[in-house]
Amino acid sequence: MKKYARIAAFAARDALAYLPAFLARNVFFVVILFVFWSLWRAVFSSRPAVAGLTLVQTLWYLTFTEAMELARPRVAGTVQEEVRDGTLAVTLTRPWSYPAFHFWRSFGEGAVRAMPVLAVGFCLATVFVGPLPGYLRALPFGLLLILLGLAVGILWTLAIGLLAFWLEEVSPVFWIVQKAIFILGGLFLPIDFFPPGLAAVARWLPFAFSAYWPAITMVNFGWRTFLTGLAGAAVWLGVLAGLVALLFAAGRRRVHAQGG
């Protein structure tokens, strides 16, 4: 684990070096939150709460989910290019697991990216709707679930990238799955707002642990909510890690190296 910790640390250091450029590319985060604020202000104009969430909680919720989505590295594209151009063969000769290398590298990068985006979101949400009640109490537990949600998101993205062993282009698969997290993961709309049947299913999908559970813990903290998010993230981390390992083992058998 020491070498993977160093990989994550090096990736975090590189992410810090390019942090201003990352924030500049995601300046539309301000626009997104302004649009959400305008939309939900109209929705809540005739009612104090929807599904137990107030306007303040809803906008803060969307701040957290958007920050997590923006921070997650697009590792699927990186893996696809390495399979295409043969860089994979060089990486396989190094003394570490290929999927573990990309996971920890992406995790270190994503963790660094998440913090400033969350800070920007904190300022914007405070300006738009005011402070979030119970923020400081929920913060340590919410941050833990945010990091676990980042890990879950990286694993399913990495699994999509490994499909490049069989597919020429994995982007369509990534787009489809990404839209699933937009909707079923509760990125754009809290799952609490869904019809009961759909909500009952969506809450237990891996996408929900990449967005919904960390965000709902932050805005409506409760021990049951936190422990459910923690246990679910742990289960999906195990399942997705197993899936990534199986995909890589099967894909590696398809690698054909030429030359000396």
C-alpha positions as CSV (number, residue, x, y, z in Angstrom):
1,M,0.0,0.0,0.0
2,K,3.0,2.3,0.6
3,K,3.7,2.6,-3.1
4,Y,0.0,3.3,-4.0
5,A,-0.1,6.0,-1.3
6,R,2.9,7.6,-2.9
7,I,1.2,7.4,-6.3
8,A,-1.8,9.2,-4.8
9,A,0.4,11.8,-3.2
10,F,2.3,12.5,-6.5
11,A,-1.1,12.8,-8.3
12,A,-2.3,15.2,-5.6
13,R,0.8,17.3,-6.0
14,D,0.4,17.5,-9.8
15,A,-3.3,18.4,-9.3
16,L,-2.3,21.3,-7.0
17,A,0.1,22.6,-9.6
18,Y,-2.7,22.8,-12.2
19,L,-5.5,23.8,-9.8
20,P,-6.0,27.3,-11.2
21,A,-6.5,25.9,-14.7
22,F,-8.9,23.4,-13.4
23,L,-11.0,26.0,-11.6
24,A,-10.9,28.3,-14.7
25,R,-12.3,25.4,-16.8
26,N,-15.1,24.9,-14.4
27,V,-16.2,28.6,-14.0
28,F,-19.6,27.5,-15.3
29,F,-20.1,26.0,-11.9
30,V,-21.3,29.5,-10.9
31,V,-23.7,29.5,-13.8
32,I,-25.1,26.0,-12.9
33,L,-25.8,27.0,-9.3
34,F,-27.4,30.3,-10.4
35,V,-29.7,28.4,-12.7
36,F,-30.6,25.9,-9.9
37,W,-31.2,28.7,-7.5
38,S,-33.6,30.4,-10.0
39,L,-35.4,27.2,-10.7
40,W,-35.9,26.0,-7.2
41,R,-36.7,29.4,-5.8
42,A,-39.7,29.3,-8.2
43,V,-40.6,25.8,-7.1
44,F,-40.4,26.6,-3.4
45,S,-42.2,30.0,-3.7
46,S,-45.6,28.3,-2.9
47,R,-44.4,25.7,-0.4
48,P,-41.9,25.7,2.5
49,A,-40.5,22.2,1.8
50,V,-40.6,19.4,-0.8
51,A,-40.2,15.8,0.5
52,G,-38.9,17.2,3.7
53,L,-36.2,19.4,2.1
54,T,-36.3,23.2,2.2
55,L,-35.0,25.5,-0.5
56,V,-31.8,26.0,1.5
57,Q,-31.2,22.3,1.9
58,T,-32.0,21.6,-1.8
59,L,-29.6,24.2,-3.2
60,W,-26.8,23.1,-0.8
61,Y,-27.5,19.5,-1.8
62,L,-27.0,20.4,-5.5
63,T,-23.8,22.3,-4.6
64,F,-22.3,19.1,-3.1
65,T,-23.4,16.8,-5.9
66,E,-22.1,19.1,-8.6
67,A,-18.8,19.6,-6.8
68,M,-18.3,15.8,-6.7
69,E,-19.1,15.4,-10.4
70,L,-16.7,18.1,-11.4
71,A,-13.9,16.8,-9.2
72,R,-14.0,13.1,-10.5
73,P,-11.2,12.5,-13.0
74,R,-12.2,11.0,-16.4
75,V,-10.0,7.9,-16.0
76,A,-12.0,6.0,-18.6
77,G,-10.6,8.1,-21.4
78,T,-7.1,7.7,-20.1
79,V,-7.3,3.9,-20.0
80,Q,-8.9,3.8,-23.5
81,E,-6.0,5.8,-25.0
82,E,-3.4,3.6,-23.3
83,V,-5.0,0.5,-24.7
84,R,-5.3,2.1,-28.1
85,D,-1.7,3.4,-28.5
86,G,0.0,0.6,-26.7
87,T,1.2,2.6,-23.6
88,L,-0.5,-0.1,-21.6
89,A,2.4,-2.5,-22.5
90,V,4.9,-0.2,-20.8
91,T,2.8,0.2,-17.7
92,L,2.4,-3.5,-17.3
93,T,6.1,-3.9,-16.8
94,R,6.1,-1.7,-13.7
95,P,6.0,-3.1,-10.2
96,W,2.3,-2.3,-9.5
97,S,-1.1,-3.3,-10.5
98,Y,-2.4,-1.4,-13.5
99,P,-6.0,-0.8,-12.3
100,A,-4.7,0.0,-8.7
101,F,-2.3,2.5,-10.2
102,H,-5.0,4.3,-12.1
103,F,-7.4,4.1,-9.1
104,W,-5.0,5.7,-6.6
105,R,-3.7,8.2,-9.1
106,S,-7.3,9.3,-9.9
107,F,-8.2,9.3,-6.2
108,G,-5.3,11.6,-5.3
109,E,-6.1,14.0,-8.1
110,G,-9.9,14.0,-7.4
111,A,-9.5,14.6,-3.6
112,V,-7.4,17.7,-4.3
113,R,-9.9,18.9,-6.9
114,A,-12.9,18.4,-4.7
115,M,-11.7,20.7,-1.9
116,P,-11.6,24.1,-3.8
117,V,-14.8,23.3,-5.7
118,L,-16.6,22.6,-2.4
119,A,-15.2,25.8,-1.0
120,V,-16.5,27.8,-4.0
121,G,-19.8,26.0,-3.7
122,F,-19.9,27.0,0.0
123,C,-19.5,30.6,-0.8
124,L,-22.1,30.6,-3.7
125,A,-24.7,28.7,-1.7
126,T,-24.2,31.1,1.3
127,V,-24.8,34.1,-1.0
128,F,-27.8,32.6,-2.8
129,V,-29.8,31.1,0.1
130,G,-27.8,31.6,3.3
131,P,-26.0,29.3,5.7
132,L,-26.9,25.6,5.9
133,P,-28.2,24.6,9.4
134,G,-26.1,21.9,11.0
135,Y,-23.3,22.3,8.5
136,L,-20.4,22.0,11.0
137,R,-21.9,19.0,12.7
138,A,-22.3,17.1,9.4
139,L,-19.0,18.3,7.8
140,P,-16.6,15.5,9.0
141,F,-19.1,12.7,8.2
142,G,-20.1,14.3,4.9
143,L,-16.5,14.7,3.8
144,L,-15.8,11.0,4.6
145,L,-18.8,10.0,2.4
146,I,-17.7,12.4,-0.3
147,L,-14.2,10.7,-0.5
148,L,-15.9,7.3,-0.5
149,G,-18.3,8.5,-3.2
150,L,-15.3,9.7,-5.2
151,A,-13.7,6.2,-4.9
152,V,-16.9,4.5,-6.0
153,G,-17.2,6.9,-9.0
154,I,-13.6,6.3,-10.0
155,L,-14.1,2.5,-9.9
156,W,-17.1,2.4,-12.2
157,T,-15.4,4.9,-14.5
158,L,-12.3,2.7,-14.5
159,A,-14.4,-0.4,-15.3
160,I,-15.8,1.5,-18.3
161,G,-12.3,2.3,-19.5
162,L,-11.2,-1.3,-19.3
163,L,-13.9,-2.1,-21.8
164,A,-11.5,-0.7,-24.4
165,F,-10.0,-4.2,-24.5
166,W,-13.1,-5.2,-26.4
167,L,-14.5,-1.9,-27.7
168,E,-12.9,0.5,-30.1
169,E,-14.5,3.5,-28.3
170,V,-15.8,3.5,-24.7
171,S,-17.1,7.1,-24.8
172,P,-20.7,6.1,-25.6
173,V,-20.8,3.7,-22.7
174,F,-19.4,6.4,-20.4
175,W,-22.0,8.9,-21.6
176,I,-24.8,6.5,-20.9
177,V,-23.6,5.6,-17.4
178,Q,-22.8,9.3,-16.7
179,K,-26.4,10.2,-17.5
180,A,-27.5,7.4,-15.1
181,I,-25.7,9.2,-12.3
182,F,-27.2,12.5,-13.4
183,I,-30.7,11.0,-12.8
184,L,-30.6,7.8,-10.8
185,G,-27.7,9.0,-8.8
186,G,-29.5,12.1,-7.6
187,L,-27.1,14.6,-9.2
188,F,-29.6,17.0,-10.6
189,L,-32.6,16.1,-8.3
190,P,-32.6,14.6,-4.8
191,I,-33.8,11.0,-4.9
192,D,-36.3,12.0,-2.2
193,F,-38.2,13.8,-4.9
194,F,-38.6,10.7,-7.0
195,P,-41.8,8.5,-7.0
196,P,-41.6,6.0,-4.2
197,G,-40.9,2.9,-6.3
198,L,-38.2,4.6,-8.3
199,A,-36.6,6.1,-5.2
200,A,-36.5,2.7,-3.5
201,V,-34.4,1.3,-6.3
202,A,-32.3,4.4,-7.0
203,R,-31.1,4.7,-3.4
204,W,-29.2,1.4,-3.6
205,L,-27.5,1.8,-7.0
206,P,-23.8,2.6,-7.0
207,F,-24.5,6.0,-8.6
208,A,-26.4,7.1,-5.5
209,F,-23.3,6.5,-3.4
210,S,-21.3,8.7,-5.8
211,A,-23.7,11.7,-5.3
212,Y,-26.9,11.3,-3.3
213,W,-25.8,9.8,0.0
214,P,-22.8,12.1,0.6
215,A,-24.9,15.2,-0.2
216,I,-28.0,14.2,1.8
217,T,-25.8,13.4,4.8
218,M,-24.4,17.0,4.6
219,V,-27.8,18.7,4.3
220,N,-30.0,16.5,6.5
221,F,-27.6,14.7,8.8
222,G,-28.7,11.7,10.9
223,W,-26.8,8.7,12.2
224,R,-29.0,6.3,10.2
225,T,-28.4,8.3,7.0
226,F,-24.6,8.4,7.6
227,L,-24.3,4.8,8.5
228,T,-26.4,3.7,5.5
229,G,-24.2,5.7,3.2
230,L,-21.1,4.4,4.8
231,A,-22.2,0.7,4.6
232,G,-23.5,1.0,1.1
233,A,-20.3,2.7,-0.2
234,A,-18.2,-0.1,1.4
235,V,-20.3,-2.8,-0.3
236,W,-20.1,-1.1,-3.7
237,L,-16.4,-0.5,-3.4
238,G,-15.9,-4.2,-2.9
239,V,-18.2,-5.1,-5.8
240,L,-16.8,-2.6,-8.2
241,A,-13.2,-3.5,-7.2
242,G,-14.0,-7.1,-8.0
243,L,-15.5,-6.2,-11.3
244,V,-12.5,-4.1,-12.2
245,A,-10.1,-7.0,-11.3
246,L,-12.1,-9.4,-13.4
247,L,-12.3,-7.1,-16.4
248,F,-8.5,-6.4,-16.3
249,A,-7.7,-10.1,-15.9
250,A,-9.8,-11.0,-18.9
251,G,-8.6,-8.0,-20.9
252,R,-4.9,-8.7,-20.2
253,R,-5.2,-12.1,-21.9
254,R,-6.1,-10.2,-25.1
255,V,-2.9,-8.1,-25.0
256,H,-0.5,-9.0,-27.8
257,A,3.0,-7.5,-27.6
258,Q,5.4,-7.2,-30.6
259,G,9.0,-6.2,-30.7
260,G,12.0,-6.7,-28.4
